[in-house]
Structures are given as C-alpha cells and as structure tokens.
Amino acid sequence: MKALELACLLLIIVPQVVLGTHDVYIVTMEGEPVVSYRGGVEGFPATAIDLDEDMDITSCGGNMTILYMFQFTDFSEAVTSYSLHLRRYHDKLLDSLLVEGTYEKLYSYHHLINGFAVHMSPLQAEFLRKAPGVKHVERDMKIQKLTTHTPQFLGLPTGVWPTGGGFDRAGEDVVIGFVDSGIYPQHPSFSAHKTDPFGPVPHYTGKCEMDPVTRRSFCNGKIVGAQHFAKAAIAAGAFNPDVDFASPLDGDGHGSHTAAIAAGNNGIPVRMHGHEFGKASDCDFPEFVIDRIAVYKVLYRLFGGYVSDVVAAIDQAVQDGVDILNLSVGPNSPPTATRTTFLNPFDAALLSAVKAGVFVAQAAGNGGPFPKTLVSFSPWITTVAAGVDDRRYKNHLVLGNGKLLPGLGVSRCRTVAATHENKSFSLISAADALLGSSATKYSALDCQRPELLNKRKVQGKILLCGYSFNYISGTASIKKVSQTARSLGAAGFIVAVENSYPGTKFDPVPVSMPGILITDVSRTKDLIDYYNSSTIRDWAGRATTFQATAAIADGLAPTLYNSAPQVALFSSRGPDVKDFSFQDADVLKPDILAPGNLIWAAWAPNGTDEANYAGEGFAMVSGTSMAAPHIAGIAALIKQKNPKWSPSAIKSALMTTSNTLDKGSHPLRAQQYSTSEIMTLTRATPFDYGSGAVNPKAALDPGLVLDATHQDYITFLCSIPDVEHSEVSNITGSTCSSSSKGQQRPYDLNIPSITISQLRGTQTVKRTVTSVADEAETYTIMTRMSPEIALEVSPPALTVLPGASREITATLTARSVTGTYSFGEITMKGDRGHLVRIPVVAMGLK
C-alpha cells in the first residue's frame, strides 16, 4: 500500500495526450481481496474465514445456513468497509499516475481478486506495470460461447430426485449462477406460477435489474438475481444496445438454454409446429427441478464477450452468494501473458470462488476431435466434455427407382411428417425452378429466397435444394428452406450435401412440413444421378418433364441405441496444456462427460444463436455448453444433500463414480475422423471423457472422496517447473512455501486422477481418501494399466471408518518408451457396495 507515496518519486511523466489506440487491461494489486484478507490494515478487521477448516466433508446433511455464513454475502460492515477501501485505493492510484480523461476505470475487483479493469493506452499500461503496488497487468481477452430425454438417460427421475426432496423439491434453495448470455424470463421453464410459491433464499443477496422497456424486474422467485456486465465490451466499441440489450435479457438464446438445462422447471411441454416432443425436466430434457437461477450476462450476440466483464460477473456472483457457477464460455486460446495456463485473472478468480465454497463447472470447448483443444485448464475447475446420448433422429428418402437414401429427420410429426401416406411426389431441383436470370444475381440453390423460384413449377413437388457454405456461416438455415418450400406450395423438401465440409456438424431440425437432410455425399450423388437421368430437357438444357419421384419417410420419432454415451465429435480433447506453447500438463482434462448433443431446452424467441430456431420457444442444440449445465445441476443436488461439502469433494464424488462403459456394457467410444475425413468411432480414452460419463445416483453416495484445499492448489501452482513463485503471488495473492519446488510435484495434488506427462524411471504418487459413508467399509484395491507402464498400489486393501482418511500409494514405472500416453485406473471396491475409480495417465520417457 505504499504505491501512492512512492509514485510521487517517479520521474516518468505521462503525456497529456496519450497516443495510440486504447485497450482494456486487467490489473492486479498488492493486498488481499475480501475472501483472503486476514487483517493488517489499520481500521479494517479481517474478512476471510478459512473454509478449508469450516467445511466438513464427513457431514451428510444439516442446515445449509451453517455453510452460508462463511460465504461473505451478508454485506457485513467489515466486508463493506474493506471493499470500499480497495475501490478507493484503486481510484487514488490511477488518479495519481495517469492524467484525468486519458483513461477509464471500468471495474474494481475486490471480492475474489484485488485489482481493476481499466481502458487505457499501451503506453499507460506499460507505465502502470512499473508502478509500485502493481503486481500484474494483462491485456483483456475475448471469450466465446462453447455452443430431451436425458433425465431418464441419466437415471434421474427414480434414481436421484426422490432422495433430493422429490420432483418438486430437488435442488431447491441451491442457487446456480449462470455466466452467459442472459435469460428470457417469460419462458415457462423459469416461471414462478405454481401452487406452492418460491420462498426467499436467505443466503443470496444479488440484485435484480429492471427491464428498461417494460420496467418490470427480471426476477420472480425462480430467478433470484439478474445483472449484466458490458463495460469492457462498450469500451472496446463492440456493444450495440439496439442488438445486444443493455439488460439481462437474452438476445442470443444460449443463456436461456443453459439455464433451463441445469435449473428449469419440471414438466414443461416442449412444443414446436403443433407437436409435443416431450416434457421439460431440468437436467436436460430439457431442464433440474427448482434450483434457483442467478443470471450474470456477459455474452452478446455478435462478438461474444470479454474476460474483464466475466471476472466482474464472477466476482459479483460469489459476493452475492451463489452455490454453483456454470460457465458455458471460455477463452479463444490459452493465455499468453503468463508462464502457465493456470495463472491468469480468470482462473485466479475461479480459484478464489472455490476457496469461498463455490463449485465451478466449465465447458471443455468445441474444438474436437483434435487433441489439445481444451479451453478449460485448471484443476479447481470441473471441465465438462460433451457426450452423445442414446437418442438419434434418423430418416430416409425412398426414390422412384427403389433406392433408399438415409438422412436426418427434419420433419414435423407422424401424421404429416412423411409425404402424405408415404406417397411419392415428383422432384424438382431449385436450379430448374429459377425465375429468369436469378442465378446470375443470387445463390438460389440453397432455397433461402422463395421469390427467386417459380411457384407454378414447384407447387405439388418435392423441392431439391443444395447445401452451401451459407449454412455453415449461419446465413442459411433448414428452417428457411422449409418456409420457402411451404410458401411455394411444395409437397416437401430435400437438402442434399454435395461437397464435404470437414468439421461440419449436421443436426436434425424440426420443421412444419415433410423434409430431409442428406448428409452423405455419395448418397447425394445417387440422388442427383437419378434426378438427372429421369428429367427430360429441351435442346437448351431446360427441364420440360419431371419424372423423378421420391417419398419422405417419418423422421420425428427418435431411435434409442445401447451404444451410448459416446464422446461427441466436436467435444474438445486433452491432454491439458500448461502454457501457450502447448506443453503437456500433469493434470487430467477434461474431468467428466455429460450429455451435450441435440439437447432440447428453453430458447429465447428473439435469440439469434441458432437460425433454425429463430422465433421458437425451444431449441435442440449441441455443444459442451450444453454439457456443463448438466454437471452444474447434478452438483446442486449433491450440494443440497451435503451442504458442507467442499467444491473439490463434490467434484471427486462426480468423477470417482462415473462410468467408463456404455449402456451395452462396452467400453466408451469417441466420435473421430478417419483418414478420409469420414466420422468413425474409436475406443475413447481419459483425454476424451476424463473420468467417464456422469452417474448422478452414484455421485450422491460416493463412499470416499478425495479432497483438496485452497493451499493445496497454491502448492500445485508453486510446484510447476519454470513458474516463478513471484508470478504465483502476483496473480493469486498467495505465497509459495520454500518446499514447493523440488519436494512437491504437480501430480502430487490430491485430485481424483493421476497424470504424469513425463514419466522417467519410477515415480511414487500418494492420494488421500476420506470416508463420507455412514459405516466403516473395507475396500479391495485393484489396478489396470497399459503394458508400457507398470502400476502398483499399496496397501492392497484398507478399511476406512466414517469421517476418517487413509492414504494410498501408487508406483508407476516406465517399462518401454513409445512416445504416446498409456491409460489405466485404480479401482477401490468396497464391501458395502461403493466403487471408487481413479483414472491414471502417463507417458514413459527415457
């Protein structure tokens, strides 16, 4: 706190006019934030309470307020005065060092990290970086979205909800904070209209913004908090209030969708085009019963968002008293300003959130199936991969020559989804239905503009359309094809993919008339060859008689498969990376697999994220963005049952009870590209699914947990090679002990996995397990490992008393050097039915 005194001695003078463009920078300062401040500044008593000591993972119930009293949400006099002290200090520092009018302070961070976000020039940033009291200056980064049936698929209705208070009480009074694109509060998934109204949530004190148009609050009892954060976006010139809405209103759809998955109301009918696709029931089809929702809007329609806005939202959410944070967002790349991916303001804020008792679920990213594409890195975060559940929407097209072409179902319902009574209709290509010289002015073949096509020719026929790059860019949609075909009086439509687009994901889309999407290029060739050979043309090549016929089958009813779950093609893969040069980290990522493919959930009617669902109330969307809220919702159920468990204990319960076998009892498989860029299935590894597919019922009763404290995470950071202790202190505000280097290794962190990226010779790793069961249990310990690595564990068996902890020792020896990773696991089988799995990953080196 001597920065202001010493600044007066600086001889550097900042010019009155600062040249160059301005950027947003995040600055961290000396001094502890609220969650860590233990006193020492005269006139300001301590605000930190050590949650590592106050959390009791051996307790399986009790009053939730026992824990909430430690979450700093009561705005006590000490917290309020110390927060104000930090804000004033930030202001005074900037005023003393920079010229008024040449910068703008956007946020003061004081709850989770001590720092601020400021809009200034690179020259000012460099000057501030050298000022006493300033620990770290980092330029802001952009973040991006990481864009139902599953309660039954997960075993929730009979397996979890009754023990969580019943269908109407599961998760109640647990507040999930959604850092996303906002919410559409009028949606029935978020309605508070019920015979048993929502009561207050004593531990949550977040505010509710007013809708600037309707002047009504965004909150209703179900939604307990709603705020938006856009100062960095505004400073960057990216924010358009007419499009992005300067309120918590969701103008994208993404935020409403993720909130509904984790915390939407139960039993909401999912209706589109006159058909009911099922009932909404939170935890994915589409939504988890009555968890409370707190909205922190940071994502906007066209540009995504900025880290400084996200950090402000996280800081506020924890201060408000959320129990769970869901982050279906991530950076565009690993951070570049620090030596390791784990040290940056975003991850540091989440580390402090975990210290405050908040469980954090984050989407893994959508860069799959390629390795090292994760955007969630740190071990205190639960990183969620996306799985494909057991439901597929398939359809087929029957040609007049008898050929059957498989495709994706995009039809409406059984009665009219197929062409009438499976009757065949003549086919007409959009190219043969063009009006005049339309082709020279517009791309009409993707059937987005009905005014370009001859209605007289199309009427009563099936319209054949091409799949262009416009569908990938979002300027064309299946929904618009349906609207075009309907307006022209067509009997149905076909969208056929003629050229492969590597990485393209084809999803079924519910529409209001018969239709099908043919995704296989070879099948499209069969279709086009049949059409051309059956169409009679005049001397100029103009079609005169259309003799090709086809019938569209019913594509609405889903087909269920036992080969589920599978790791979705788009889901980002490990290994985790420890720096911007993509060196492998000694941390397993992702952590867990949850449903993330074709997830039905609430949608904002004004949402623009998915063109196929514009104006709709529900959408079927895919992405790790959809997987993360499943874990957030399940974590809320665990939190309700075990309110004093730490975030790391909840994470352990999820991971150690997960499944590595599919519904058919076969090893999990991952969608992958073959050498010919065709999707295939390969045996999945922990780099695809982490510990495995989530098992909610087992996670509520894990038997044992592996717990980690805030100090354990700091020790982990301090043990990373090539990371200076000063850098850890600058970013986290915590100091490293002298024993952190050398004696401690990153893989010594007590997490429910073991990852050694460079195994030379023999290494010994210890893990501590703690019983959360009601009775003593004896566990038999077994190992399984690829032959390149020898894995031994001692003791071979152990008995753990309720609330007691025991240590196990794993010894790994490199038998051969292959340059690739080997995978295995430690399995602890209890005599009272508990099964604990710890994945093991290692690469043997010379």
Beta strands, then each sheet from edge to edge (+ up, - down):
strand 1: 23-29
strand 2: 104-109
strand 3: 115-120
strand 4: 134-139
strand 5: 142-145
strand 6: 175-180
strand 7: 223-228
strand 8: 268-272
strand 9: 275-280
strand 10: 292-297
strand 11: 305-306
strand 12: 324-327
strand 13: 329-331
strand 14: 359-363
strand 15: 382-388
strand 16: 391-392
strand 17: 394-399
strand 18: 404-409
strand 19: 425-429
strand 20: 462-466
strand 21: 492-496
strand 22: 515-518
strand 23: 535-537
strand 24: 543-546
strand 25: 549-552
strand 26: 559-560
strand 27: 566-567
strand 28: 592-595
strand 29: 599-602
strand 30: 618-621
strand 31: 669-673
strand 32: 679-683
strand 33: 704-705
strand 34: 754-760
strand 35: 762-771
strand 36: 777-785
strand 37: 789-794
strand 38: 797-800
strand 39: 805-814
strand 40: 822-830
strand 41: 835-845
sheet 1: 2+ 3- 1+ 4-
sheet 2: 11+ 5- 13+
sheet 3: 7+ 10+ 6+ 12+ 14+ 15+ 27- 31- 32+
sheet 4: 7+ 10+ 6+ 12+ 14+ 15+ 28+
sheet 5: 8+ 9-
sheet 6: 16+ 26-
sheet 7: 17+ 18- 22+ 21+ 20+ 19+ 25- 17+
sheet 8: 23+ 24-
sheet 9: 29+ 30-
sheet 10: 33+ 35- 39+ 37-
sheet 11: 34+ 41+ 40- 36+ 38-
end
